[in-house]
Every structure is written in structure tokens, then in C-alpha cells.
């Protein structure tokens, strides 16, 4: 498994003894995900977990596959399994936060987003989810706006949320600015 240079390896991951057949199924699922073959990839990850139930990355990736297939309850279960195996995995916490947001469980979504940010303050997805939750209430709207502004650095959809928020508050100038930023973020980049 490849690590990005800035990633740290958790103690749980260091203790885990990987089983080669499970890693092979996991690798096949990664390749299938690149082509959008979520159903076939999910079956590969299910195989990996059957071989190695303690493979936290397989649980987390199966959660992503289930999410892409619209199977949100199953995705939430897999993210929880991954977190149980490796509580320090910020990505699994933020993925669970997004699923809980979609399943209309705001308290759990907020708890998971905060846990993700606590583990990795640069987790854009967690900032996005927490921002969405906090902007719903007037007393936490300013804090939520800060989270969305941070998330917008990497997630163009945060610009749209900010534009809608500013428009609802009657700040059409800021709304237009965020809409322009969104358009710029999603525009095809010229080839070099």
C-alpha cells in the first residue's frame, strides 16, 4: 500500500499483519474504482474483509464503494468498522460524517467531523461537513462559514454552499464572489 509522504502510519496499522490474498483483492478494488466499477470493486473488498476482517483500509474503501452505490447504511457500517479498527484514521471519520449528514443524523455527523478535524486539522471534507451543520443555526453560522471557507480551498462545492448562505443573508456581493470562485474552480484547466 502506498502512502503519501505527509501521511503518518498509525500504531494500529503497524500492528496489523496483512494477508497477501486480502491485499491482492484490495489492490484489484482500487483499480476497479479508478474505472468506476463500484459493484465489482465492492465484491473484491468484501473478499478482502472475509480473508482479513482486521483490514481497516478494506473496510474504509468498502464504505466508499457502498457510498458510490447509494448504499448509505452499509457505507456507515463499514466506516464504523474501519474506525473501530483504527480510531486515528481521520478520513474514515470524515467519510462517516458525510454519510451521517446524508442520513439526517446531524449530531453524529458533527461528532465525526469534529473527531476528523481533531485528528487532521487539514481534513477538507470534515470542515465541509461541519460547516454545513454549523451554518444551519444562526448562533453557529459564523463558525460554520469559517469551516466552509477553509473547505473551499479544495472542495468547489463549498463555494456554492457559501454563495447560497450569503444570498440568504442578503449579501449579494459575497454571494456573487463565491459563485465566481466556484465557476473558476470547476472550469477546465488549459493543458500545459
C-alpha positions in Angstrom: 0.0 0.0 0.0 1.3 3.4 -0.9 1.5 6.2 1.5 1.7 9.9 0.6 4.8 11.4 2.1 2.9 13.6 4.5 0.9 10.7 5.9 1.8 9.1 9.2 1.2 5.4 9.9 -1.0 4.7 12.9 0.0 2.2 15.6 -3.0 0.1 14.6 -1.8 -0.2 11.1 1.8 -1.0 12.2 0.5 -3.9 14.4 -1.8 -5.3 11.7 -0.3 -8.3 9.8 -1.5 -8.1 6.2 -2.6 -11.2 4.4 -1.4 -11.3 0.8 -4.6 -12.6 -0.7 -6.6 -9.8 1.1 -4.1 -7.2 -0.2 -4.4 -8.6 -3.7 -8.2 -8.3 -3.6 -7.8 -4.8 -2.1 -5.5 -3.8 -5.0 -7.9 -5.1 -7.6 -10.7 -3.0 -6.0 -8.5 0.1 -6.2 -8.1 -0.4 -9.9 -11.8 -1.0 -10.4 -12.6 2.2 -8.5 -10.5 4.1 -11.0 -12.8 3.0 -13.8 -16.0 3.5 -11.7 -16.7 -0.3 -11.4 -18.0 0.2 -7.9 -20.1 -3.0 -7.7 -17.3 -5.3 -8.8 -14.9 -3.4 -6.6 -17.2 -3.9 -3.6 -17.2 -7.6 -4.1 -13.4 -7.6 -4.2 -13.3 -5.6 -0.9 -15.9 -8.0 0.6 -13.5 -10.8 -0.3 -10.6 -9.0 1.3 -12.5 -8.5 4.5 -13.7 -12.1 4.6 -10.0 -13.1 4.4 -8.8 -10.5 6.8 -11.5 -8.9 9.0 -9.0 -6.7 10.7 -8.0 -4.9 7.4 -9.2 -1.4 8.3 -8.4 0.2 4.9 -10.5 -2.5 3.2 -13.4 -1.6 5.5 -13.0 2.1 4.7 -12.7 1.6 1.0 -15.7 -0.7 1.0 -17.6 2.1 2.7 -16.6 4.4 -0.2 -17.8 1.8 -2.7 -21.1 1.4 -0.9 -21.5 5.2 -0.8 -20.9 5.4 -4.5 -23.6 2.7 -5.0 -26.1 4.7 -2.8 -26.0 2.1 -0.1 -25.6 4.6 2.7 -26.4 2.4 5.7 -23.9 -0.2 4.6 -21.3 2.6 4.0 -21.9 3.9 7.5 -21.4 0.3 8.9 -18.1 -0.1 7.1 -16.8 3.3 8.1 -17.6 2.4 11.7 -15.8 -0.9 11.4 -12.7 0.9 10.0 -12.8 3.4 12.9 -13.2 0.6 15.4 -10.0 -1.0 14.0 -8.1 2.3 13.6 -9.6 5.2 15.6 -6.9 7.6 14.3 -8.0 7.4 10.7 -9.3 10.9 10.1 -10.5 10.1 6.6 -12.9 7.4 7.9 -14.3 9.8 10.5 -14.9 12.4 7.8 -16.5 9.9 5.4 -18.8 8.7 8.2 -19.7 12.4 8.9 -20.7 12.9 5.3 -22.9 9.7 5.3 -24.5 10.7 8.7 -25.2 14.1 7.2 -27.0 12.5 4.2 -28.8 10.1 6.5 -30.1 13.1 8.5 -28.2 12.3 11.7 -26.7 15.7 12.4 -25.4 15.1 15.9 -23.4 12.0 14.8 -22.3 13.9 11.7 -21.0 16.8 13.8 -19.3 14.4 16.3 -17.5 12.5 13.5 -16.5 15.7 11.6 -15.0 17.2 14.9 -13.2 13.9 15.5 -11.7 14.0 12.0 -10.6 17.6 12.4 -9.1 16.8 15.8 -7.0 14.1 14.1 -6.2 16.1 11.0 -6.9 19.8 11.0 -6.4 19.9 7.2 -9.2 17.4 6.5 -11.2 19.5 4.0 -14.1 17.0 3.8 -14.6 17.2 7.6 -14.5 21.0 7.5 -17.1 20.9 4.8 -19.5 18.6 6.7 -19.0 20.6 9.9 -19.5 23.9 8.1 -22.8 22.6 6.6 -24.1 21.6 10.0 -23.0 24.8 11.8 -24.4 27.2 9.2 -27.9 25.8 9.8 -28.2 27.6 13.1 -27.8 31.3 13.4 -25.7 31.1 16.6 -23.1 28.9 15.0 -23.3 30.3 11.4 -20.1 32.4 11.6 -18.1 29.4 12.8 -19.7 27.3 10.1 -18.8 29.9 7.5 -15.2 29.7 8.5 -15.2 25.9 8.1 -16.8 26.3 4.6 -14.3 28.9 3.6 -11.5 26.5 4.6 -13.1 23.6 2.8 -13.5 25.7 -0.4 -9.7 25.7 -0.8 -10.1 22.1 -2.1 -13.8 21.4 -2.5 -15.6 23.6 -5.1 -19.0 22.7 -3.7 -18.2 24.7 -0.6 -18.2 27.8 -2.7 -21.8 27.0 -3.8 -22.9 26.5 -0.2 -21.3 29.8 0.7 -23.0 31.6 -2.2 -26.4 30.3 -1.1 -25.7 31.2 2.5 -24.6 34.8 1.6 -27.6 35.2 -0.7 -30.0 34.1 2.0 -28.4 36.7 4.3 -28.8 39.4 1.6 -25.1 39.8 0.9 -25.4 39.5 -2.8 -21.8 40.8 -3.4 -20.2 38.0 -1.4 -22.7 35.5 -2.9 -21.6 36.6 -6.4 -17.9 36.3 -5.5 -18.4 32.8 -4.2 -20.3 31.8 -7.3 -17.4 33.2 -9.5 -14.9 31.2 -7.4 -17.0 28.1 -7.9 -17.1 28.6 -11.6 -13.3 29.2 -11.7 -12.7 26.1 -9.6 -14.6 23.8 -11.9 -13.5 25.3 -15.2 -11.3 23.0 -17.3 -7.7 24.0 -16.9 -5.7 24.6 -20.1 -3.1 22.0 -20.9 0.5 22.9 -20.4 
